[in-house]
């Protein structure tokens, strides 16, 4: 069979090692090696800095507060979407994932423009000026990050609650338990493992987040690990040893959390779906439950989508920001500037599209080869390759970026791609390969072994089976992985800030630099275009997945 045996494993492991494992080894080398000798003094120097402990406290505190914030939003939302009459509005799930798919730095910029001095809130409601100081604090940062990350926890809780429809509560009712006691003693314990798993992932994502701490955190003087690493690499004097030490520390924290997440997943996940689970029942709410549900959903949509999107759209249309929200102060001049041939905004946007398309194609090919080898991950070799190919999903992106910089700057390399556009594509491929592997692997797991057996009976060659049967059946997973990779690549910020060659910008770095320099209109026009593309691709993804589901049925 194709992609089997030692040669295939050796080729794929060499590929994954060079591009995903070598950067992490480079971090270890630069942290613990000095003049060719093993030396821990550089790593120890990090712990002597009081700033490290403050950064650690900030990062951990932010992660815990964001878990609380996402819980406050996600749990009621999951309950509303499964236990009230709002369960029938499937379009809500697509809308609720928009905040998660919106680049976090764009959401932060929208909130900053809305809440800052003389921002949109003060222009619309002057008496609300007192809220500005309260918002530009840790509370505001937690709120922005919670509104960005809650869809992740919401979908996990919703899926768990959906699988519990019927038999568990019916069994409890038969024994005469009250509804409240059923929830406390039956539903909550079954939801707890999903909640803990989701919370730990939220914690890792908060530690790894760069966009919001870089845009909002810098305004309130709140430094976390990712911004500290960026600072040591981007400001003079550059301190590489401190950046690699911090990266190694952040990597260790994330791996420890990931270990506990897996431990909990193995020990405390219960089967909640059985063949006796009845079909979904019709839900009829009382009017006040329906009204309060819609009010909650409306508030979440207003805060997570309405306000940030209102700010970036209006800002992109304003002629003069100082003239505020008044008639005659709106035009499409910023968009005309973006689409003017040779403009910096158009060049950056085209760069983003080019890099993203190349990344999507390369990761689809590599992801397909890896998925064909891994199959269902039954052997040790398959499991090892599976772990290393998905590693970028566990480790913060900035750690990989630092590792890639160290690796491709090594003096012993005969040739390097550092400081070239190829480095950007390689970095994107390393960061986003897991999306292709996951989607294609998921499609492959749905293929029954009888397909291969039938082809063998008819004397078809392996190549014929893969070309005429397997690849067409995997095409939905390949396209879905490509679309997701394209979307994520278009929004990538931290990799662009650290590895782009001089005079080359992407859409993300252009938006960031324009916002920092105060030329907000053109930057927000590029942000609006990026978001529109993201939303279009999200609907295409949903259509592809529904089509795949119908085909499988």
DAJOLIN-V223725 format. One record per backbone hydrogen bond with DSSP energy under -0.5 kcal/mol. NH is the residue of the N-H (numbers start at 1). CO is the residue of the C=O. If there is no record, write none. Layout:
NH:CO ; NH:CO
This chain:
4:1 ; 8:4 ; 9:5 ; 10:6 ; 11:7 ; 12:8 ; 13:9 ; 14:10 ; 15:11 ; 16:12 ; 17:13 ; 18:14 ; 19:15 ; 20:16 ; 21:16 ; 22:17 ; 24:20 ; 24:21 ; 25:21 ; 26:22 ; 27:23 ; 28:24 ; 29:25 ; 30:26 ; 31:27 ; 32:28 ; 33:29 ; 34:37 ; 37:34 ; 39:32 ; 44:40 ; 45:41 ; 46:42 ; 46:43 ; 47:43 ; 47:44 ; 48:44 ; 48:45 ; 49:45 ; 49:46 ; 50:48 ; 52:49 ; 53:49 ; 54:50 ; 55:51 ; 56:52 ; 57:53 ; 58:54 ; 59:55 ; 60:56 ; 61:57 ; 62:58 ; 63:59 ; 64:60 ; 65:61 ; 66:62 ; 67:63 ; 68:64 ; 69:65 ; 70:66 ; 71:67 ; 72:68 ; 73:69 ; 74:70 ; 75:71 ; 77:73 ; 78:74 ; 79:75 ; 80:76 ; 81:77 ; 82:78 ; 82:79 ; 83:79 ; 84:80 ; 87:84 ; 88:85 ; 89:86 ; 90:88 ; 92:89 ; 93:90 ; 94:90 ; 95:91 ; 96:92 ; 97:93 ; 97:94 ; 98:95 ; 101:97 ; 102:98 ; 106:103 ; 107:103 ; 108:104 ; 109:105 ; 110:106 ; 111:107 ; 112:108 ; 113:109 ; 114:110 ; 115:111 ; 116:112 ; 119:116 ; 120:113 ; 121:114 ; 123:119 ; 124:120 ; 125:121 ; 128:125 ; 129:126 ; 130:127 ; 131:128 ; 132:129 ; 134:130 ; 135:131 ; 136:132 ; 137:135 ; 140:135 ; 141:137 ; 142:138 ; 143:139 ; 144:140 ; 145:141 ; 146:142 ; 147:143 ; 148:144 ; 149:145 ; 150:146 ; 152:149 ; 153:149 ; 154:150 ; 155:151 ; 156:152 ; 157:153 ; 158:154 ; 159:155 ; 160:156 ; 161:157 ; 162:158 ; 163:159 ; 164:160 ; 164:161 ; 165:162 ; 167:165 ; 170:166 ; 171:167 ; 172:168 ; 173:169 ; 174:170 ; 175:171 ; 176:173 ; 177:172 ; 182:178 ; 183:179 ; 184:180 ; 185:181 ; 186:182 ; 187:182 ; 188:183 ; 190:186 ; 191:187 ; 192:188 ; 193:189 ; 195:191 ; 196:192 ; 197:193 ; 198:194 ; 199:195 ; 200:196 ; 201:197 ; 202:198 ; 203:199 ; 204:200 ; 205:201 ; 206:202 ; 207:203 ; 208:204 ; 209:205 ; 209:206 ; 214:210 ; 215:211 ; 216:212 ; 217:212 ; 218:213 ; 219:216 ; 220:216 ; 221:217 ; 222:217 ; 223:221 ; 228:224 ; 229:225 ; 230:226 ; 231:227 ; 232:228 ; 233:229 ; 234:230 ; 235:231 ; 239:232 ; 240:238 ; 243:239 ; 244:240 ; 245:241 ; 246:242 ; 247:243 ; 248:244 ; 249:245 ; 250:246 ; 251:247 ; 252:248 ; 253:249 ; 254:250 ; 255:251 ; 256:252 ; 257:253 ; 258:254 ; 259:255 ; 260:256 ; 261:257 ; 262:258 ; 263:259 ; 264:260 ; 265:261 ; 266:262 ; 267:263 ; 268:264 ; 270:268 ; 277:274 ; 284:282 ; 285:283 ; 289:286 ; 290:286 ; 291:287 ; 292:288 ; 293:289 ; 294:290 ; 295:291 ; 296:292 ; 297:293 ; 298:294 ; 299:295 ; 300:296 ; 301:297 ; 302:298 ; 303:299 ; 304:300 ; 305:301 ; 306:301 ; 307:302 ; 309:305 ; 310:306 ; 311:307 ; 312:308 ; 313:309 ; 314:310 ; 315:311 ; 316:312 ; 317:313 ; 317:314 ; 318:314 ; 318:315 ; 319:329 ; 323:320 ; 324:321 ; 326:324 ; 329:326 ; 331:317 ; 336:332 ; 337:333 ; 338:334 ; 339:335 ; 340:337 ; 343:340 ; 347:343 ; 348:344 ; 349:345 ; 350:346 ; 351:347 ; 352:348 ; 353:349 ; 354:350 ; 355:351 ; 356:352 ; 357:353 ; 358:354 ; 359:355 ; 360:356 ; 361:357 ; 362:358 ; 363:359 ; 364:360 ; 365:361 ; 366:362 ; 367:363 ; 368:364 ; 369:365 ; 370:366 ; 371:367 ; 372:368 ; 373:369 ; 374:370 ; 375:371 ; 377:374 ; 383:379 ; 384:380 ; 385:381 ; 386:382 ; 387:383 ; 388:384 ; 389:385 ; 390:386 ; 391:387 ; 393:390 ; 394:391 ; 395:391 ; 399:396 ; 400:396 ; 401:397 ; 402:398 ; 403:399 ; 404:400 ; 405:401 ; 406:402 ; 407:403 ; 408:404 ; 409:405 ; 410:407 ; 413:410 ; 420:417 ; 423:417 ; 423:420 ; 424:420 ; 425:421 ; 426:422 ; 427:423 ; 428:424 ; 429:425 ; 430:426 ; 431:427 ; 432:428 ; 433:429 ; 435:432 ; 436:432 ; 437:433 ; 438:434 ; 439:435 ; 440:436 ; 441:437 ; 442:438 ; 443:439 ; 444:440 ; 445:441 ; 446:442 ; 446:443 ; 447:444 ; 451:448 ; 452:449 ; 453:449 ; 454:450 ; 455:451 ; 456:452 ; 457:453 ; 458:454 ; 459:456 ; 460:455 ; 465:461 ; 466:462 ; 467:463 ; 468:464 ; 469:465 ; 470:465 ; 471:466 ; 473:469 ; 474:470 ; 475:471 ; 478:474 ; 479:475 ; 480:476 ; 481:477 ; 482:478 ; 483:479 ; 484:480 ; 485:481 ; 486:482 ; 487:483 ; 488:484 ; 489:485 ; 490:486 ; 491:487 ; 491:488 ; 492:488 ; 492:489 ; 497:493 ; 498:494 ; 499:495 ; 500:496 ; 504:501 ; 507:348 ; 510:506 ; 511:507 ; 512:508 ; 513:509 ; 514:510 ; 515:511 ; 516:512 ; 517:513 ; 518:514 ; 518:515 ; 519:514 ; 520:518 ; 523:519 ; 524:520 ; 525:521 ; 526:522 ; 527:523 ; 528:524 ; 529:525 ; 530:526 ; 531:527 ; 532:528 ; 533:529 ; 534:530 ; 535:531 ; 536:532 ; 537:533 ; 538:534 ; 539:535 ; 540:536 ; 541:537 ; 542:538 ; 543:539 ; 544:540 ; 545:541 ; 546:542 ; 547:543 ; 548:544 ; 549:545 ; 550:546 ; 551:547 ; 552:548 ; 553:549
